[in-house]
């Protein structure tokens, strides 16, 4: 049985968001003392 989910993102966008999040969050240099706001700016392409 598959759970229903919101329609904010499609499957491709979900996968891309996950990949970008992992790439940025696992970087030992930029991840050190990184705020949540700064992380999301990078994900959004603003930082």
N, CA, C and O atoms as a GROMACS GRO file, in nm:
protein
  188
    1UNK      N    1   0.084  -0.118   0.000
    1UNK     CA    2   0.000   0.000   0.000
    1UNK      C    3   0.088   0.124   0.000
    1UNK      O    4   0.173   0.141   0.088
    2UNK      N    5   0.070   0.209  -0.096
    2UNK     CA    6   0.150   0.330  -0.109
    2UNK      C    7   0.082   0.446  -0.036
    2UNK      O    8  -0.038   0.468  -0.049
    3UNK      N    9   0.163   0.519   0.041
    3UNK     CA   10   0.110   0.635   0.111
    3UNK      C   11   0.093   0.750   0.013
    3UNK      O   12   0.174   0.768  -0.078
    4UNK      N   13  -0.012   0.828   0.032
    4UNK     CA   14  -0.030   0.944  -0.054
    4UNK      C   15   0.061   1.056  -0.002
    4UNK      O   16   0.093   1.060   0.116
    5UNK      N   17   0.101   1.144  -0.090
    5UNK     CA   18   0.188   1.254  -0.053
    5UNK      C   19   0.143   1.380  -0.124
    5UNK      O   20   0.067   1.374  -0.220
    6UNK      N   21   0.191   1.489  -0.077
    6UNK     CA   22   0.156   1.617  -0.138
    6UNK      C   23   0.212   1.628  -0.278
    6UNK      O   24   0.295   1.547  -0.319
    7UNK      N   25   0.168   1.727  -0.350
    7UNK     CA   26   0.211   1.743  -0.490
    7UNK      C   27   0.308   1.860  -0.506
    7UNK      O   28   0.317   1.918  -0.614
    8UNK      N   29   0.380   1.895  -0.399
    8UNK     CA   30   0.473   2.008  -0.406
    8UNK      C   31   0.584   1.982  -0.506
    8UNK      O   32   0.622   2.072  -0.582
    9UNK      N   33   0.637   1.861  -0.506
    9UNK     CA   34   0.747   1.824  -0.596
    9UNK      C   35   0.712   1.695  -0.668
    9UNK      O   36   0.645   1.608  -0.613
   10UNK      N   37   0.758   1.685  -0.792
   10UNK     CA   38   0.740   1.558  -0.862
   10UNK      C   39   0.858   1.466  -0.828
   10UNK      O   40   0.949   1.508  -0.756
   11UNK      N   41   0.857   1.344  -0.876
   11UNK     CA   42   0.960   1.244  -0.843
   11UNK      C   43   1.100   1.293  -0.881
   11UNK      O   44   1.193   1.277  -0.802
   12UNK      N   45   1.115   1.350  -0.998
   12UNK     CA   46   1.245   1.397  -1.043
   12UNK      C   47   1.296   1.511  -0.954
   12UNK      O   48   1.414   1.515  -0.921
   13UNK      N   49   1.208   1.603  -0.916
   13UNK     CA   50   1.247   1.713  -0.829
   13UNK      C   51   1.284   1.663  -0.689
   13UNK      O   52   1.378   1.713  -0.628
   14UNK      N   53   1.212   1.564  -0.638
   14UNK     CA   54   1.244   1.503  -0.510
   14UNK      C   55   1.385   1.444  -0.512
   14UNK      O   56   1.464   1.466  -0.420
   15UNK      N   57   1.416   1.370  -0.617
   15UNK     CA   58   1.548   1.307  -0.628
   15UNK      C   59   1.658   1.412  -0.638
   15UNK      O   60   1.763   1.397  -0.576
   16UNK      N   61   1.635   1.516  -0.716
   16UNK     CA   62   1.735   1.622  -0.730
   16UNK      C   63   1.757   1.693  -0.597
   16UNK      O   64   1.871   1.719  -0.559
   17UNK      N   65   1.651   1.725  -0.528
   17UNK     CA   66   1.662   1.791  -0.397
   17UNK      C   67   1.743   1.705  -0.300
   17UNK      O   68   1.828   1.757  -0.228
   18UNK      N   69   1.716   1.576  -0.298
   18UNK     CA   70   1.791   1.485  -0.209
   18UNK      C   71   1.939   1.481  -0.246
   18UNK      O   72   2.024   1.485  -0.157
   19UNK      N   73   1.970   1.473  -0.374
   19UNK     CA   74   2.110   1.469  -0.418
   19UNK      C   75   2.183   1.598  -0.381
   19UNK      O   76   2.296   1.593  -0.332
   20UNK      N   77   2.120   1.711  -0.404
   20UNK     CA   78   2.183   1.840  -0.372
   20UNK      C   79   2.203   1.852  -0.221
   20UNK      O   80   2.308   1.896  -0.176
   21UNK      N   81   2.101   1.814  -0.144
   21UNK     CA   82   2.111   1.820   0.002
   21UNK      C   83   2.228   1.735   0.051
   21UNK      O   84   2.307   1.780   0.134
   22UNK      N   85   2.239   1.613   0.001
   22UNK     CA   86   2.347   1.525   0.045
   22UNK      C   87   2.483   1.579   0.004
   22UNK      O   88   2.578   1.574   0.083
   23UNK      N   89   2.494   1.631  -0.116
   23UNK     CA   90   2.621   1.685  -0.164
   23UNK      C   91   2.667   1.801  -0.076
   23UNK      O   92   2.784   1.808  -0.038
   24UNK      N   93   2.576   1.891  -0.045
   24UNK     CA   94   2.611   2.009   0.034
   24UNK      C   95   2.632   1.974   0.181
   24UNK      O   96   2.728   2.020   0.242
   25UNK      N   97   2.544   1.892   0.237
   25UNK     CA   98   2.551   1.864   0.380
   25UNK      C   99   2.668   1.775   0.418
   25UNK      O  100   2.710   1.776   0.533
   26UNK      N  101   2.723   1.699   0.324
   26UNK     CA  102   2.834   1.609   0.355
   26UNK      C  103   2.970   1.668   0.319
   26UNK      O  104   3.072   1.601   0.334
   27UNK      N  105   2.974   1.792   0.274
   27UNK     CA  106   3.100   1.859   0.244
   27UNK      C  107   3.164   1.900   0.377
   27UNK      O  108   3.111   1.988   0.445
   28UNK      N  109   3.277   1.840   0.416
   28UNK     CA  110   3.335   1.868   0.548
   28UNK      C  111   3.383   2.012   0.565
   28UNK      O  112   3.390   2.060   0.678
   29UNK      N  113   3.415   2.080   0.458
   29UNK     CA  114   3.464   2.217   0.469
   29UNK      C  115   3.349   2.314   0.487
   29UNK      O  116   3.349   2.393   0.581
   30UNK      N  117   3.252   2.310   0.399
   30UNK     CA  118   3.140   2.405   0.411
   30UNK      C  119   3.039   2.364   0.514
   30UNK      O  120   2.960   2.447   0.559
   31UNK      N  121   3.038   2.236   0.555
   31UNK     CA  122   2.942   2.188   0.654
   31UNK      C  123   2.980   2.229   0.795
   31UNK      O  124   2.895   2.231   0.883
   32UNK      N  125   3.105   2.262   0.818
   32UNK     CA  126   3.152   2.297   0.952
   32UNK      C  127   3.087   2.427   0.998
   32UNK      O  128   3.110   2.532   0.940
   33UNK      N  129   3.007   2.418   1.105
   33UNK     CA  130   2.938   2.534   1.163
   33UNK      C  131   2.843   2.603   1.065
   33UNK      O  132   2.824   2.724   1.072
   34UNK      N  133   2.784   2.530   0.975
   34UNK     CA  134   2.693   2.586   0.875
   34UNK      C  135   2.552   2.598   0.934
   34UNK      O  136   2.500   2.502   0.991
   35UNK      N  137   2.492   2.714   0.921
   35UNK     CA  138   2.356   2.732   0.971
   35UNK      C  139   2.256   2.671   0.874
   35UNK      O  140   2.286   2.649   0.756
   36UNK      N  141   2.137   2.644   0.924
   36UNK     CA  142   2.031   2.588   0.840
   36UNK      C  143   1.997   2.685   0.727
   36UNK      O  144   1.976   2.644   0.613
   37UNK      N  145   1.990   2.814   0.758
   37UNK     CA  146   1.960   2.915   0.657
   37UNK      C  147   2.062   2.916   0.545
   37UNK      O  148   2.026   2.928   0.427
   38UNK      N  149   2.189   2.905   0.582
   38UNK     CA  150   2.296   2.904   0.482
   38UNK      C  151   2.287   2.779   0.395
   38UNK      O  152   2.308   2.785   0.274
   39UNK      N  153   2.255   2.665   0.459
   39UNK     CA  154   2.240   2.541   0.384
   39UNK      C  155   2.129   2.554   0.280
   39UNK      O  156   2.149   2.516   0.165
   40UNK      N  157   2.013   2.606   0.318
   40UNK     CA  158   1.902   2.617   0.225
   40UNK      C  159   1.927   2.720   0.116
   40UNK      O  160   1.876   2.706   0.005
   41UNK      N  161   2.006   2.823   0.146
   41UNK     CA  162   2.044   2.919   0.041
   41UNK      C  163   2.127   2.849  -0.066
   41UNK      O  164   2.112   2.875  -0.185
   42UNK      N  165   2.217   2.758  -0.022
   42UNK     CA  166   2.297   2.683  -0.119
   42UNK      C  167   2.210   2.589  -0.202
   42UNK      O  168   2.228   2.576  -0.323
   43UNK      N  169   2.115   2.525  -0.135
   43UNK     CA  170   2.025   2.434  -0.207
   43UNK      C  171   1.943   2.510  -0.308
   43UNK      O  172   1.922   2.462  -0.419
   44UNK      N  173   1.897   2.630  -0.271
   44UNK     CA  174   1.817   2.712  -0.362
   44UNK      C  175   1.901   2.775  -0.471
   44UNK      O  176   1.846   2.834  -0.565
   45UNK      N  177   2.034   2.765  -0.462
   45UNK     CA  178   2.123   2.821  -0.562
   45UNK      C  179   2.156   2.967  -0.539
   45UNK      O  180   2.204   3.035  -0.629
   46UNK      N  181   2.130   3.016  -0.418
   46UNK     CA  182   2.155   3.156  -0.387
   46UNK      C  183   2.290   3.177  -0.318
   46UNK      O  184   2.337   3.290  -0.307
   47UNK      N  185   2.351   3.070  -0.271
   47UNK     CA  186   2.473   3.086  -0.192
   47UNK      C  187   2.592   3.020  -0.250
   47UNK      O  188   2.700   3.026  -0.192
   0.00000   0.00000   0.00000
